[in-house]
């Protein structure tokens, strides 16, 4: 069995329902209060015959959104809904307090063009980061690539300062490529999965990369440079090298340095890392490129043992992803 990190498919579902003739609307959370159960940008697809996929509130307002979506399909216009959730209702679904939630409902076709939704679905399928921008007043909308860099890095959908431009971030799922099926990897992989990563473990040594040691995980027994070549490395990928063996680590490291992965970490002492940096220099990489390697790997939290080292690695990956560390 292969797990996949959670990736909401409301846009793809809405597109399928629209193309099948059932009609579809896409509902998106554009603003929430502090303890809201679903993040800004969360989506719910509603079909013309009342089917739903996804969620905008964990159950508080879904029923009302479905009714509004049916009406939007009838009149072909987008609408912005605002719901007040009482403290009592919020408490009933496990929240500390109530507040307001704003939801944008867009019927596919008349409001949200089919070709734009198709383009969005294609970008998501090809792991290409894209932002969907819509003016909540006029309904003017477009897909933006290479813009909203802070929002994209932070995975933060939301309203711009003008209060009417809503930007929905559509980033590919995070991926962890782990070279070396060692003890640290056994701890790191389940932790990374909880944090929203889709992990892949690469190790040509069959005794290490076994389903018994990594139940249900994606294992590749290719040579690491071949494996990363097959996977493709991109800006949503973290590359973690744990083998201690330059024959295995270096080919993957070179591929990572040549790509735009957001994080590269390599296990080993300062002395080991200095030797690694020298080998990369000989291989033709610049000082700037080599400085992207985090080695010794992980934040310095005084980690003892594989599990704590895994915590340090995941913490450093997060710090780099969110712009807290270079």
C-alpha positions as YAML, in Angstrom:
chain: A
units: angstrom
residues:
- id: 1
  name: UNK
  ca: [0.00, 0.00, 0.00]
- id: 2
  name: UNK
  ca: [1.32, 3.44, -0.89]
- id: 3
  name: UNK
  ca: [0.17, 6.40, 1.19]
- id: 4
  name: UNK
  ca: [-0.10, 9.82, -0.37]
- id: 5
  name: UNK
  ca: [0.08, 13.09, 1.51]
- id: 6
  name: UNK
  ca: [-3.26, 14.83, 1.76]
- id: 7
  name: UNK
  ca: [-3.99, 16.79, -1.39]
- id: 8
  name: UNK
  ca: [-7.44, 18.27, -1.74]
- id: 9
  name: UNK
  ca: [-9.04, 17.54, -5.10]
- id: 10
  name: UNK
  ca: [-12.02, 19.91, -5.08]
- id: 11
  name: UNK
  ca: [-10.95, 21.76, -8.29]
- id: 12
  name: UNK
  ca: [-10.51, 18.49, -10.21]
- id: 13
  name: UNK
  ca: [-13.82, 17.11, -8.88]
- id: 14
  name: UNK
  ca: [-15.69, 20.31, -9.82]
- id: 15
  name: UNK
  ca: [-14.21, 20.15, -13.32]
- id: 16
  name: UNK
  ca: [-15.29, 16.49, -13.73]
- id: 17
  name: UNK
  ca: [-18.83, 17.21, -12.55]
- id: 18
  name: UNK
  ca: [-19.10, 20.23, -14.84]
- id: 19
  name: UNK
  ca: [-17.87, 18.27, -17.87]
- id: 20
  name: UNK
  ca: [-20.24, 15.40, -17.12]
- id: 21
  name: UNK
  ca: [-23.15, 17.81, -17.45]
- id: 22
  name: UNK
  ca: [-24.16, 17.70, -13.78]
- id: 23
  name: UNK
  ca: [-23.02, 21.27, -13.19]
- id: 24
  name: UNK
  ca: [-20.63, 22.29, -10.42]
- id: 25
  name: UNK
  ca: [-19.70, 25.15, -8.14]
- id: 26
  name: UNK
  ca: [-16.49, 25.64, -6.19]
- id: 27
  name: UNK
  ca: [-16.72, 27.12, -2.68]
- id: 28
  name: UNK
  ca: [-13.52, 28.56, -1.15]
- id: 29
  name: UNK
  ca: [-12.86, 29.88, 2.37]
- id: 30
  name: UNK
  ca: [-11.58, 33.44, 1.87]
- id: 31
  name: UNK
  ca: [-11.49, 34.58, 5.49]
- id: 32
  name: UNK
  ca: [-11.75, 32.86, 8.88]
- id: 33
  name: UNK
  ca: [-11.42, 33.53, 12.57]
- id: 34
  name: UNK
  ca: [-8.59, 32.25, 14.73]
- id: 35
  name: UNK
  ca: [-9.80, 28.79, 15.73]
- id: 36
  name: UNK
  ca: [-11.65, 27.99, 12.50]
- id: 37
  name: UNK
  ca: [-11.51, 24.26, 11.66]
- id: 38
  name: UNK
  ca: [-10.46, 24.81, 8.03]
- id: 39
  name: UNK
  ca: [-7.71, 27.07, 6.73]
- id: 40
  name: UNK
  ca: [-8.25, 29.98, 4.37]
- id: 41
  name: UNK
  ca: [-8.12, 28.49, 0.86]
- id: 42
  name: UNK
  ca: [-9.93, 25.26, 1.87]
- id: 43
  name: UNK
  ca: [-12.40, 24.21, -0.81]
- id: 44
  name: UNK
  ca: [-15.67, 22.38, -1.26]
- id: 45
  name: UNK
  ca: [-16.96, 21.18, -4.64]
- id: 46
  name: UNK
  ca: [-20.75, 21.06, -5.02]
- id: 47
  name: UNK
  ca: [-22.44, 19.35, -7.96]
- id: 48
  name: UNK
  ca: [-25.72, 20.43, -9.53]
- id: 49
  name: UNK
  ca: [-27.35, 17.28, -8.12]
- id: 50
  name: UNK
  ca: [-26.16, 17.96, -4.57]
- id: 51
  name: UNK
  ca: [-23.01, 15.85, -4.24]
- id: 52
  name: UNK
  ca: [-20.15, 17.39, -2.28]
- id: 53
  name: UNK
  ca: [-16.43, 16.79, -1.93]
- id: 54
  name: UNK
  ca: [-14.11, 18.66, 0.42]
- id: 55
  name: UNK
  ca: [-14.97, 20.94, 3.31]
- id: 56
  name: UNK
  ca: [-15.09, 24.63, 4.21]
- id: 57
  name: UNK
  ca: [-15.89, 24.45, 7.91]
- id: 58
  name: UNK
  ca: [-15.80, 20.91, 9.28]
- id: 59
  name: UNK
  ca: [-19.61, 20.77, 9.25]
- id: 60
  name: UNK
  ca: [-20.73, 24.15, 10.69]
- id: 61
  name: UNK
  ca: [-21.92, 25.79, 7.46]
- id: 62
  name: UNK
  ca: [-21.69, 23.13, 4.73]
- id: 63
  name: UNK
  ca: [-25.48, 22.76, 4.43]
- id: 64
  name: UNK
  ca: [-26.00, 26.47, 3.83]
- id: 65
  name: UNK
  ca: [-23.12, 26.61, 1.34]
- id: 66
  name: UNK
  ca: [-24.66, 23.75, -0.69]
- id: 67
  name: UNK
  ca: [-27.99, 25.63, -0.91]
- id: 68
  name: UNK
  ca: [-26.21, 28.84, -2.00]
- id: 69
  name: UNK
  ca: [-24.14, 26.87, -4.53]
- id: 70
  name: UNK
  ca: [-27.32, 25.49, -6.13]
- id: 71
  name: UNK
  ca: [-28.70, 29.05, -6.40]
- id: 72
  name: UNK
  ca: [-25.40, 30.28, -7.88]
- id: 73
  name: UNK
  ca: [-25.62, 27.54, -10.51]
- id: 74
  name: UNK
  ca: [-29.14, 28.72, -11.35]
- id: 75
  name: UNK
  ca: [-28.22, 32.40, -11.79]
- id: 76
  name: UNK
  ca: [-24.61, 31.92, -13.00]
- id: 77
  name: UNK
  ca: [-23.15, 34.52, -10.62]
- id: 78
  name: UNK
  ca: [-20.43, 34.23, -8.00]
- id: 79
  name: UNK
  ca: [-21.38, 35.17, -4.45]
- id: 80
  name: UNK
  ca: [-19.57, 35.95, -1.22]
- id: 81
  name: UNK
  ca: [-21.21, 34.41, 1.84]
- id: 82
  name: UNK
  ca: [-20.59, 35.42, 5.42]
- id: 83
  name: UNK
  ca: [-21.49, 33.14, 8.30]
- id: 84
  name: UNK
  ca: [-21.43, 33.89, 12.01]
- id: 85
  name: UNK
  ca: [-20.76, 30.76, 14.02]
- id: 86
  name: UNK
  ca: [-21.93, 31.00, 17.63]
- id: 87
  name: UNK
  ca: [-19.69, 29.93, 20.51]
- id: 88
  name: UNK
  ca: [-22.18, 27.15, 21.22]
- id: 89
  name: UNK
  ca: [-22.05, 25.78, 17.65]
- id: 90
  name: UNK
  ca: [-18.27, 26.10, 17.56]
- id: 91
  name: UNK
  ca: [-17.96, 24.22, 20.85]
- id: 92
  name: UNK
  ca: [-20.17, 21.45, 19.44]
- id: 93
  name: UNK
  ca: [-17.62, 20.79, 16.67]
- id: 94
  name: UNK
  ca: [-14.67, 20.93, 19.04]
- id: 95
  name: UNK
  ca: [-13.58, 24.57, 18.73]
- id: 96
  name: UNK
  ca: [-12.72, 26.95, 21.54]
- id: 97
  name: UNK
  ca: [-14.78, 29.86, 20.21]
- id: 98
  name: UNK
  ca: [-16.95, 31.00, 17.33]
- id: 99
  name: UNK
  ca: [-16.53, 33.83, 14.87]
- id: 100
  name: UNK
  ca: [-17.07, 34.68, 11.23]
- id: 101
  name: UNK
  ca: [-16.19, 32.75, 8.11]
- id: 102
  name: UNK
  ca: [-16.41, 34.14, 4.56]
- id: 103
  name: UNK
  ca: [-16.90, 31.74, 1.66]
- id: 104
  name: UNK
  ca: [-16.68, 32.53, -2.06]
- id: 105
  name: UNK
  ca: [-18.99, 30.43, -4.25]
- id: 106
  name: UNK
  ca: [-18.18, 30.28, -7.98]
- id: 107
  name: UNK
  ca: [-20.31, 28.34, -10.47]
- id: 108
  name: UNK
  ca: [-18.07, 26.64, -13.03]
- id: 109
  name: UNK
  ca: [-18.74, 27.90, -16.57]
- id: 110
  name: UNK
  ca: [-20.59, 31.19, -16.19]
- id: 111
  name: UNK
  ca: [-18.36, 32.60, -13.40]
- id: 112
  name: UNK
  ca: [-15.24, 30.43, -13.25]
- id: 113
  name: UNK
  ca: [-14.35, 29.63, -16.90]
- id: 114
  name: UNK
  ca: [-13.94, 25.96, -17.74]
- id: 115
  name: UNK
  ca: [-10.62, 26.55, -19.56]
- id: 116
  name: UNK
  ca: [-9.17, 28.37, -16.52]
- id: 117
  name: UNK
  ca: [-10.18, 25.50, -14.23]
- id: 118
  name: UNK
  ca: [-8.64, 23.06, -16.73]
- id: 119
  name: UNK
  ca: [-5.40, 25.06, -16.72]
- id: 120
  name: UNK
  ca: [-5.39, 25.06, -12.91]
- id: 121
  name: UNK
  ca: [-5.95, 21.29, -12.78]
- id: 122
  name: UNK
  ca: [-3.14, 20.75, -15.33]
- id: 123
  name: UNK
  ca: [-0.72, 22.87, -13.25]
- id: 124
  name: UNK
  ca: [-1.60, 20.91, -10.12]
- id: 125
  name: UNK
  ca: [-1.14, 17.58, -11.95]
- id: 126
  name: UNK
  ca: [2.32, 18.60, -13.19]
- id: 127
  name: UNK
  ca: [3.47, 19.82, -9.73]
- id: 128
  name: UNK
  ca: [3.65, 23.42, -10.99]
- id: 129
  name: UNK
  ca: [2.95, 26.02, -8.26]
- id: 130
  name: UNK
  ca: [0.23, 28.47, -9.28]
- id: 131
  name: UNK
  ca: [-1.92, 31.14, -7.58]
- id: 132
  name: UNK
  ca: [-5.58, 31.78, -8.44]
- id: 133
  name: UNK
  ca: [-6.47, 35.46, -8.09]
- id: 134
  name: UNK
  ca: [-10.06, 36.71, -7.99]
- id: 135
  name: UNK
  ca: [-11.59, 40.12, -7.28]
- id: 136
  name: UNK
  ca: [-14.46, 39.44, -4.86]
- id: 137
  name: UNK
  ca: [-16.41, 42.48, -6.11]
- id: 138
  name: UNK
  ca: [-16.04, 42.32, -9.89]
- id: 139
  name: UNK
  ca: [-15.32, 38.59, -10.27]
- id: 140
  name: UNK
  ca: [-12.27, 39.33, -12.47]
- id: 141
  name: UNK
  ca: [-10.01, 36.31, -12.15]
- id: 142
  name: UNK
  ca: [-6.71, 34.97, -13.46]
- id: 143
  name: UNK
  ca: [-3.98, 32.41, -12.78]
- id: 144
  name: UNK
  ca: [-0.66, 33.89, -11.62]
- id: 145
  name: UNK
  ca: [2.69, 32.12, -11.95]
- id: 146
  name: UNK
  ca: [5.89, 33.36, -10.37]
- id: 147
  name: UNK
  ca: [4.00, 35.98, -8.34]
- id: 148
  name: UNK
  ca: [3.03, 36.25, -4.67]
- id: 149
  name: UNK
  ca: [6.36, 34.73, -3.59]
- id: 150
  name: UNK
  ca: [5.75, 35.13, 0.16]
- id: 151
  name: UNK
  ca: [2.29, 33.61, -0.05]
- id: 152
  name: UNK
  ca: [3.57, 30.68, -2.11]
- id: 153
  name: UNK
  ca: [6.46, 30.01, 0.27]
- id: 154
  name: UNK
  ca: [4.20, 30.18, 3.33]
- id: 155
  name: UNK
  ca: [1.28, 28.28, 1.73]
- id: 156
  name: UNK
  ca: [-0.85, 31.23, 2.78]
- id: 157
  name: UNK
  ca: [-4.02, 31.87, 0.79]
- id: 158
  name: UNK
  ca: [-5.87, 35.04, 1.75]
- id: 159
  name: UNK
  ca: [-7.09, 38.55, 1.04]
- id: 160
  name: UNK
  ca: [-4.68, 41.21, -0.14]
- id: 161
  name: UNK
  ca: [-4.49, 44.59, 1.63]
- id: 162
  name: UNK
  ca: [-7.17, 46.05, -0.67]
- id: 163
  name: UNK
  ca: [-9.71, 43.75, 1.04]
- id: 164
  name: UNK
  ca: [-11.17, 42.52, -2.25]
- id: 165
  name: UNK
  ca: [-8.41, 40.64, -4.08]
- id: 166
  name: UNK
  ca: [-8.39, 37.04, -2.89]
- id: 167
  name: UNK
  ca: [-5.36, 34.87, -3.70]
- id: 168
  name: UNK
  ca: [-5.66, 31.09, -3.45]
- id: 169
  name: UNK
  ca: [-2.32, 29.29, -3.31]
- id: 170
  name: UNK
  ca: [-2.17, 26.00, -5.22]
- id: 171
  name: UNK
  ca: [1.16, 24.45, -4.29]
- id: 172
  name: UNK
  ca: [2.07, 20.85, -5.06]
- id: 173
  name: UNK
  ca: [2.21, 18.57, -2.01]
- id: 174
  name: UNK
  ca: [5.52, 18.71, -0.17]
- id: 175
  name: UNK
  ca: [7.82, 15.78, -0.88]
- id: 176
  name: UNK
  ca: [10.67, 14.30, 1.13]
- id: 177
  name: UNK
  ca: [13.31, 12.36, -0.80]
- id: 178
  name: UNK
  ca: [15.34, 10.41, 1.71]
- id: 179
  name: UNK
  ca: [18.57, 8.74, 0.51]
- id: 180
  name: UNK
  ca: [19.57, 6.03, 2.98]
- id: 181
  name: UNK
  ca: [17.05, 3.69, 4.63]
- id: 182
  name: UNK
  ca: [18.76, 3.95, 8.03]
- id: 183
  name: UNK
  ca: [17.45, 4.24, 11.61]
- id: 184
  name: UNK
  ca: [17.04, 8.02, 11.37]
- id: 185
  name: UNK
  ca: [14.92, 7.56, 8.23]
- id: 186
  name: UNK
  ca: [12.66, 5.12, 10.12]
- id: 187
  name: UNK
  ca: [11.89, 7.92, 12.58]
- id: 188
  name: UNK
  ca: [11.90, 10.81, 10.09]
- id: 189
  name: UNK
  ca: [9.53, 9.35, 7.48]
- id: 190
  name: UNK
  ca: [6.44, 8.98, 9.75]
- id: 191
  name: UNK
  ca: [7.13, 12.40, 11.32]
- id: 192
  name: UNK
  ca: [7.40, 14.01, 7.88]
- id: 193
  name: UNK
  ca: [4.15, 12.34, 6.81]
- id: 194
  name: UNK
  ca: [2.35, 13.90, 9.80]
- id: 195
  name: UNK
  ca: [3.79, 17.28, 8.75]
- id: 196
  name: UNK
  ca: [2.24, 16.90, 5.26]
- id: 197
  name: UNK
  ca: [5.13, 15.45, 3.25]
- id: 198
  name: UNK
  ca: [4.90, 12.62, 0.75]
- id: 199
  name: UNK
  ca: [8.08, 10.60, 1.49]
- id: 200
  name: UNK
  ca: [10.16, 8.46, -0.85]
- id: 201
  name: UNK
  ca: [13.04, 6.33, 0.49]
- id: 202
  name: UNK
  ca: [15.96, 5.54, -1.84]
- id: 203
  name: UNK
  ca: [18.54, 2.88, -1.03]
- id: 204
  name: UNK
  ca: [20.05, 0.32, -3.41]
- id: 205
  name: UNK
  ca: [20.95, -1.88, -0.40]
- id: 206
  name: UNK
  ca: [18.07, -4.35, -0.19]
- id: 207
  name: UNK
  ca: [18.70, -5.20, 3.47]
- id: 208
  name: UNK
  ca: [18.03, -1.55, 4.39]
- id: 209
  name: UNK
  ca: [15.21, -0.58, 2.02]
- id: 210
  name: UNK
  ca: [12.83, -3.37, 2.99]
- id: 211
  name: UNK
  ca: [9.05, -3.18, 3.44]
- id: 212
  name: UNK
  ca: [9.52, -4.70, 6.91]
- id: 213
  name: UNK
  ca: [11.55, -1.67, 8.00]
- id: 214
  name: UNK
  ca: [9.30, 0.84, 6.19]
- id: 215
  name: UNK
  ca: [5.79, -0.63, 6.09]
- id: 216
  name: UNK
  ca: [3.51, 0.95, 3.47]
- id: 217
  name: UNK
  ca: [6.12, 3.45, 2.26]
- id: 218
  name: UNK
  ca: [7.44, 4.11, -1.25]
- id: 219
  name: UNK
  ca: [10.84, 2.44, -1.58]
- id: 220
  name: UNK
  ca: [13.23, 2.74, -4.53]
- id: 221
  name: UNK
  ca: [16.23, 0.41, -4.86]
- id: 222
  name: UNK
  ca: [17.75, 2.31, -7.80]
- id: 223
  name: UNK
  ca: [21.11, 4.03, -7.58]
- id: 224
  name: UNK
  ca: [20.28, 7.43, -5.98]
- id: 225
  name: UNK
  ca: [21.05, 9.64, -9.02]
- id: 226
  name: UNK
  ca: [18.86, 7.41, -11.21]
- id: 227
  name: UNK
  ca: [16.08, 7.44, -8.62]
- id: 228
  name: UNK
  ca: [16.01, 11.23, -8.26]
- id: 229
  name: UNK
  ca: [16.13, 11.48, -12.06]
- id: 230
  name: UNK
  ca: [12.95, 9.40, -12.25]
- id: 231
  name: UNK
  ca: [11.24, 11.36, -9.47]
- id: 232
  name: UNK
  ca: [12.21, 14.83, -10.64]
- id: 233
  name: UNK
  ca: [13.29, 17.42, -8.10]
- id: 234
  name: UNK
  ca: [11.44, 20.71, -7.67]
- id: 235
  name: UNK
  ca: [10.86, 23.66, -5.33]
- id: 236
  name: UNK
  ca: [8.51, 21.62, -3.11]
- id: 237
  name: UNK
  ca: [11.05, 18.84, -2.51]
- id: 238
  name: UNK
  ca: [13.36, 18.33, 0.47]
- id: 239
  name: UNK
  ca: [16.40, 16.12, -0.17]
- id: 240
  name: UNK
  ca: [17.86, 14.40, 2.90]
- id: 241
  name: UNK
  ca: [21.08, 12.35, 2.63]
- id: 242
  name: UNK
  ca: [21.61, 9.86, 5.44]
- id: 243
  name: UNK
  ca: [23.92, 7.09, 4.18]
- id: 244
  name: UNK
  ca: [27.34, 8.47, 5.27]
- id: 245
  name: UNK
  ca: [28.61, 6.88, 2.05]
- id: 246
  name: UNK
  ca: [29.82, 9.35, -0.65]
- id: 247
  name: UNK
  ca: [29.23, 6.68, -3.35]
- id: 248
  name: UNK
  ca: [25.52, 6.86, -2.54]
- id: 249
  name: UNK
  ca: [25.10, 10.41, -1.26]
- id: 250
  name: UNK
  ca: [27.19, 12.36, -3.76]
- id: 251
  name: UNK
  ca: [25.30, 11.48, -6.98]
- id: 252
  name: UNK
  ca: [21.99, 12.48, -5.35]
- id: 253
  name: UNK
  ca: [23.60, 15.57, -3.84]
- id: 254
  name: UNK
  ca: [24.82, 16.72, -7.24]
- id: 255
  name: UNK
  ca: [21.33, 16.27, -8.67]
- id: 256
  name: UNK
  ca: [19.88, 18.27, -5.75]
- id: 257
  name: UNK
  ca: [22.37, 21.11, -6.17]
- id: 258
  name: UNK
  ca: [21.58, 21.32, -9.89]
- id: 259
  name: UNK
  ca: [17.82, 21.43, -9.16]
- id: 260
  name: UNK
  ca: [15.73, 23.95, -7.23]
- id: 261
  name: UNK
  ca: [14.89, 21.79, -4.19]
- id: 262
  name: UNK
  ca: [14.04, 24.00, -1.22]
- id: 263
  name: UNK
  ca: [16.14, 22.00, 1.25]
- id: 264
  name: UNK
  ca: [19.25, 19.82, 1.09]
- id: 265
  name: UNK
  ca: [20.58, 18.24, 4.28]
- id: 266
  name: UNK
  ca: [23.42, 15.74, 4.69]
- id: 267
  name: UNK
  ca: [24.37, 13.67, 7.72]
- id: 268
  name: UNK
  ca: [27.92, 13.80, 9.02]
- id: 269
  name: UNK
  ca: [30.35, 15.74, 11.21]
- id: 270
  name: UNK
  ca: [31.86, 19.13, 10.36]
- id: 271
  name: UNK
  ca: [34.96, 17.32, 9.12]
- id: 272
  name: UNK
  ca: [32.85, 15.02, 6.91]
- id: 273
  name: UNK
  ca: [30.96, 18.04, 5.61]
- id: 274
  name: UNK
  ca: [34.18, 19.92, 4.76]
- id: 275
  name: UNK
  ca: [35.34, 16.91, 2.71]
- id: 276
  name: UNK
  ca: [31.91, 16.76, 1.02]
- id: 277
  name: UNK
  ca: [32.07, 20.47, 0.14]
- id: 278
  name: UNK
  ca: [35.55, 19.98, -1.36]
- id: 279
  name: UNK
  ca: [34.25, 17.11, -3.53]
- id: 280
  name: UNK
  ca: [31.36, 19.27, -4.75]
- id: 281
  name: UNK
  ca: [33.80, 22.07, -5.60]
- id: 282
  name: UNK
  ca: [35.87, 19.61, -7.65]
- id: 283
  name: UNK
  ca: [32.65, 18.55, -9.39]
- id: 284
  name: UNK
  ca: [32.22, 22.16, -10.56]
- id: 285
  name: UNK
  ca: [29.65, 23.56, -8.13]
- id: 286
  name: UNK
  ca: [29.98, 27.15, -6.91]
- id: 287
  name: UNK
  ca: [30.38, 28.25, -3.29]
- id: 288
  name: UNK
  ca: [26.85, 29.65, -3.35]
- id: 289
  name: UNK
  ca: [25.44, 26.32, -4.48]
- id: 290
  name: UNK
  ca: [27.47, 24.37, -1.92]
- id: 291
  name: UNK
  ca: [26.37, 26.72, 0.87]
- id: 292
  name: UNK
  ca: [22.79, 25.46, 0.32]
- id: 293
  name: UNK
  ca: [23.76, 22.11, 1.87]
- id: 294
  name: UNK
  ca: [22.80, 21.90, 5.53]
- id: 295
  name: UNK
  ca: [25.57, 19.86, 7.10]
- id: 296
  name: UNK
  ca: [25.83, 18.71, 9.80]
- id: 297
  name: UNK
  ca: [22.12, 18.15, 9.21]
- id: 298
  name: UNK
  ca: [19.36, 19.45, 11.47]
- id: 299
  name: UNK
  ca: [18.89, 22.26, 13.97]
- id: 300
  name: UNK
  ca: [21.29, 22.10, 16.92]
- id: 301
  name: UNK
  ca: [18.91, 20.96, 19.65]
- id: 302
  name: UNK
  ca: [21.38, 18.62, 21.34]
- id: 303
  name: UNK
  ca: [19.67, 15.63, 19.75]
- id: 304
  name: UNK
  ca: [20.54, 12.18, 21.12]
- id: 305
  name: UNK
  ca: [19.46, 9.11, 19.16]
- id: 306
  name: UNK
  ca: [17.71, 8.65, 15.80]
- id: 307
  name: UNK
  ca: [14.27, 9.97, 16.82]
- id: 308
  name: UNK
  ca: [15.60, 13.27, 18.19]
- id: 309
  name: UNK
  ca: [17.89, 13.69, 15.17]
- id: 310
  name: UNK
  ca: [14.78, 13.21, 13.00]
- id: 311
  name: UNK
  ca: [13.00, 15.97, 14.98]
- id: 312
  name: UNK
  ca: [16.01, 18.27, 14.40]
- id: 313
  name: UNK
  ca: [15.97, 17.53, 10.65]
- id: 314
  name: UNK
  ca: [12.22, 18.12, 10.28]
- id: 315
  name: UNK
  ca: [12.52, 21.36, 12.30]
- id: 316
  name: UNK
  ca: [15.30, 22.60, 10.01]
- id: 317
  name: UNK
  ca: [13.33, 21.65, 6.88]
- id: 318
  name: UNK
  ca: [10.39, 23.67, 8.23]
- id: 319
  name: UNK
  ca: [12.58, 26.67, 9.10]
- id: 320
  name: UNK
  ca: [13.99, 26.73, 5.57]
- id: 321
  name: UNK
  ca: [10.60, 26.18, 3.89]
- id: 322
  name: UNK
  ca: [9.02, 29.03, 5.84]
- id: 323
  name: UNK
  ca: [11.90, 31.44, 5.30]
- id: 324
  name: UNK
  ca: [13.21, 31.45, 8.88]
- id: 325
  name: UNK
  ca: [16.59, 30.11, 7.75]
- id: 326
  name: UNK
  ca: [18.54, 30.37, 4.48]
...
